[in-house]
Amino acid sequence: MIRFALTALLVLGIGFTAFAAETADAPKVERLTADKWCATHDLPKDKCVECNKKLIPQLKKDKDWCPEHACAESTCVKCNPKDAKALLDAQRPAATAK
């Protein structure tokens, strides 16, 4: 009986640790509203340099600029495919979620 209880606790502990690690990787951001989302380029409007070139100096100042791909580093799916996609998926308005 004690062996069963210890095994159960071990399995629960490992499961909880895996769950905690998985949720720790998820971006801590809120979904944007449609008025803050560029539907044309599938980006937050405050990161869409295709629509607003005036954003570039601020992105560079914030060290959020990918010079290789001329976009915000935080949303550069070529340099950071997993993290950028997770961030964009978390921010994308629910009505346009993919």
N, C-alpha and C positions, 0 to 999 in steps of 0.2 A: 504494500500500500504506500509506504513512504517512497519507494522507488518510482511508482507511478506519479505521485505528487511532484517529486523533484523533476521528473521528465516533463510533466505538463508545464511546470514553471519555466523550465529551460526553453521549451518550444514557444511559450507565450512571450518570454523575454526576447528571443531572437526575432519573432514576428513583430513585436513592438519596435525594436531597434530598426528593422528594415523599413517599417512604416514611417518612423520618425525621420530616417535618412531620405526617404522618397519625398516627403512633404517639405523637408528643408531645402531641397533643390528647386522646388516650385517658386516661380517669381512671386514676390509679394507686391502685386500691383492690382489696381482696380480696373474693371472694364471701362473703356471710354464710351462716351455718348457719341452718337452718329455725327453730331456737329463738330466733334474733335478728331474725327477719323477721315483720312483721305481715301475715299472708296476707289478712286482712279488708280492709285499706286499701292493700296493696301498697307498703309502706314499711318501712324499718328501724325496729325497735321503739324505738330511741333517738331517733327523729324523729317518731314517730306521736303527735301531740297529741290525736287523736280518741280514742285509747285511754287516754292518760295526760296529763291536763292539767298535771300537776306538772312536765312537761318544759319548759313555756313560759318560766318565769323563767331557766332555764339557757340555753335557746336565745337569749333576749334578751341575756343577759349575754355570750354568745359571739358576738353580732352575727350570728346565723344565724336571724333571725326576719323573716318577711314579714307586716307588719301588714295589708296589703291583703287577703291570702288566708288569714290566720291559720294559717300552717304554717311549717315550717322553710324558710328562703330557699334553702338548698342543694338542697332537693327540690321547690321550687315550679315545677311544669311550666308554670304560666301566665306567670310572669315570665321564666323561663329554660328554655324548652321543650327546646332542644337539649342544654344542659349537664346539666340535672336528669335528663332521660331517660337520657343516657349514664351518669351516676352511678348511677341506680337499676338500669339494665340490668347494670352491672358488679357491683353488690352483690347483686342478687337471687339467692337460692339456686338452684343448678342444677336442682333438681327442679321449681321453679316458674318457671323462665326462660321468657319469652314470645318 
